């Protein structure tokens, strides 16, 4: 191949690679880091009451709590099934004290959708020491994740924070003992 042809080929390959890269959407470019988001809310009250109310809000709505990995962080999961689709809603919360005596609760929910899909399973048969045969062996229906995304619905978070606030108010009315 002539040197000039090699240069043209290299330019064509690089150009093709650049065009492929143009089709990818860089989601981080849309990240605003705005201060007004649905992912946090400030509450008045003692830290023990606020953080306990977050835990109670998750528990009394049917969320299963995962073991705590660090203080103030709770993760709850709630599962739903609709026909052949399973949906898991995972809500992670962090409760942090502020210097003015208030507490901020940060919450982020992630929704994961799985569908039952058929997975073919081959069966292997050995004939002697050196001959092996692979035959169709059957299939299994297993859930496969088809979608995972952060819940961005502000009303979802408002409902959660409203419930936390109700529990904080109830705990205050009981003298800080906590809702029963």
C-alpha positions as CSV (number, residue, x, y, z in Angstrom):
1,X,0.0,0.0,0.0
2,X,1.3,3.5,-0.9
3,X,2.1,5.9,1.9
4,X,-0.5,8.3,0.7
5,X,-3.2,5.6,0.7
6,X,-2.2,4.7,4.3
7,X,-2.6,8.4,5.4
8,X,-6.1,8.5,3.7
9,X,-7.1,5.2,5.4
10,X,-5.9,6.5,8.8
11,X,-7.8,9.7,8.4
12,X,-10.9,7.8,7.4
13,X,-10.7,5.5,10.4
14,X,-10.1,8.5,12.8
15,X,-13.0,10.4,11.2
16,X,-15.3,7.3,11.6
17,X,-14.4,7.0,15.2
18,X,-15.2,10.7,15.8
19,X,-18.6,10.3,14.2
20,X,-19.4,7.3,16.4
21,X,-18.5,9.4,19.4
22,X,-20.9,12.2,18.4
23,X,-23.9,9.9,18.9
24,X,-23.2,9.5,22.6
25,X,-25.1,11.8,24.9
26,X,-23.0,13.1,27.7
27,X,-25.5,13.3,30.5
28,X,-23.1,15.0,32.9
29,X,-23.3,18.2,30.8
30,X,-26.9,18.7,31.9
31,X,-26.1,18.4,35.6
32,X,-26.9,21.8,37.0
33,X,-25.9,21.4,40.7
34,X,-28.8,23.7,41.6
35,X,-29.4,24.5,45.2
36,X,-33.2,24.1,44.8
37,X,-33.8,20.4,44.3
38,X,-36.3,17.9,45.5
39,X,-33.6,15.8,47.1
40,X,-33.3,17.6,50.4
41,X,-35.4,19.3,53.1
42,X,-34.5,21.1,56.3
43,X,-36.4,20.2,59.5
44,X,-36.5,21.8,62.9
45,X,-36.1,19.5,65.8
46,X,-33.6,17.4,67.7
47,X,-31.5,15.2,65.5
48,X,-32.6,12.0,67.3
49,X,-36.3,12.8,66.6
50,X,-35.7,13.9,62.9
51,X,-33.5,11.0,62.0
52,X,-35.8,8.5,63.9
53,X,-38.8,9.9,62.0
54,X,-37.0,9.2,58.7
55,X,-36.6,5.6,59.8
56,X,-40.2,5.4,60.9
57,X,-41.4,6.9,57.6
58,X,-39.6,4.2,55.6
59,X,-40.7,1.3,57.9
60,X,-44.4,2.2,58.1
61,X,-44.6,2.5,54.3
62,X,-43.4,-1.1,53.8
63,X,-39.7,-0.5,53.0
64,X,-37.2,-3.2,54.1
65,X,-34.2,-1.5,55.7
66,X,-30.7,-2.6,54.7
67,X,-28.1,-2.8,57.5
68,X,-26.6,0.7,58.2
69,X,-23.1,1.2,56.8
70,X,-22.6,4.6,58.4
71,X,-24.5,6.7,61.0
72,X,-27.3,8.8,59.7
73,X,-27.6,6.8,56.4
74,X,-30.6,4.6,55.8
75,X,-31.5,2.6,52.7
76,X,-34.9,1.1,52.3
77,X,-36.2,-1.1,49.4
78,X,-39.8,-1.8,48.4
79,X,-40.7,-4.2,45.7
80,X,-43.7,-4.4,43.4
81,X,-44.7,-6.9,40.7
82,X,-46.9,-6.2,37.7
83,X,-47.5,-9.2,35.5
84,X,-44.0,-10.2,34.2
85,X,-42.4,-7.0,35.4
86,X,-40.8,-6.5,38.8
87,X,-40.1,-3.0,40.1
88,X,-37.8,-2.3,43.0
89,X,-37.9,1.2,44.6
90,X,-34.7,1.9,46.6
91,X,-34.8,5.0,48.8
92,X,-31.5,6.1,50.4
93,X,-31.6,8.8,53.0
94,X,-29.0,10.8,54.9
95,X,-29.8,12.8,58.0
96,X,-27.3,15.6,58.8
97,X,-27.2,18.2,61.6
98,X,-26.8,21.9,60.7
99,X,-25.0,24.5,62.7
100,X,-28.3,26.4,63.5
101,X,-29.8,23.4,65.3
102,X,-31.9,22.2,62.3
103,X,-31.4,19.0,60.4
104,X,-31.4,18.3,56.7
105,X,-32.6,15.1,55.3
106,X,-31.3,14.1,51.9
107,X,-33.2,11.5,49.9
108,X,-32.6,9.8,46.6
109,X,-34.8,7.1,45.1
110,X,-33.8,4.7,42.4
111,X,-36.3,2.7,40.4
112,X,-35.1,-0.6,38.9
113,X,-37.3,-2.5,36.5
114,X,-36.7,-6.2,35.8
115,X,-38.6,-8.4,33.3
116,X,-38.8,-12.2,33.2
117,X,-36.7,-13.4,30.3
118,X,-36.0,-16.9,29.0
119,X,-32.5,-18.0,29.2
120,X,-31.5,-21.1,27.3
121,X,-29.3,-23.5,29.2
122,X,-27.2,-26.0,27.3
123,X,-26.5,-29.5,28.7
124,X,-23.1,-31.2,28.2
125,X,-22.6,-34.9,27.8
126,X,-19.3,-36.7,27.9
127,X,-18.7,-39.8,25.8
128,X,-15.5,-41.3,27.1
129,X,-12.4,-39.3,28.0
130,X,-12.0,-37.0,25.0
131,X,-15.5,-36.6,23.4
132,X,-18.0,-34.1,24.6
133,X,-21.3,-33.1,23.2
134,X,-23.3,-30.0,24.0
135,X,-27.1,-30.4,23.5
136,X,-30.0,-28.1,24.1
137,X,-30.9,-28.7,27.7
138,X,-33.8,-26.5,28.4
139,X,-34.5,-23.0,29.6
140,X,-35.1,-20.9,32.7
141,X,-37.1,-17.8,33.2
142,X,-35.1,-15.3,35.3
143,X,-35.5,-11.6,36.0
144,X,-33.2,-9.3,34.0
145,X,-32.8,-5.6,34.8
146,X,-34.0,-3.6,31.8
147,X,-34.1,-0.1,33.3
148,X,-32.6,1.7,36.2
149,X,-33.0,5.4,36.9
150,X,-33.0,8.0,39.6
151,X,-36.5,9.1,40.5
152,X,-36.7,12.8,39.7
153,X,-40.4,13.4,40.5
154,X,-40.5,16.3,43.0
155,X,-44.0,15.2,44.2
156,X,-42.6,11.8,45.3
157,X,-40.1,13.5,47.5
158,X,-42.6,16.0,48.8
159,X,-44.9,13.2,49.9
160,X,-42.0,11.5,51.7
161,X,-40.9,14.7,53.5
162,X,-44.5,15.5,54.4
163,X,-44.8,12.1,56.1
164,X,-41.4,12.7,57.9
165,X,-42.7,16.1,59.1
166,X,-45.9,14.5,60.4
167,X,-43.9,12.0,62.4
168,X,-41.6,14.7,63.8
169,X,-44.7,16.7,64.9
170,X,-46.2,13.6,66.5
171,X,-42.9,12.9,68.3
172,X,-42.8,16.5,69.6
173,X,-46.4,16.2,70.9
174,X,-45.4,13.0,72.8
175,X,-42.5,14.8,74.5
176,X,-39.8,13.6,72.2
177,X,-40.5,9.9,72.9
178,X,-41.4,9.2,69.3
179,X,-44.5,8.1,67.5
180,X,-46.0,4.8,68.5
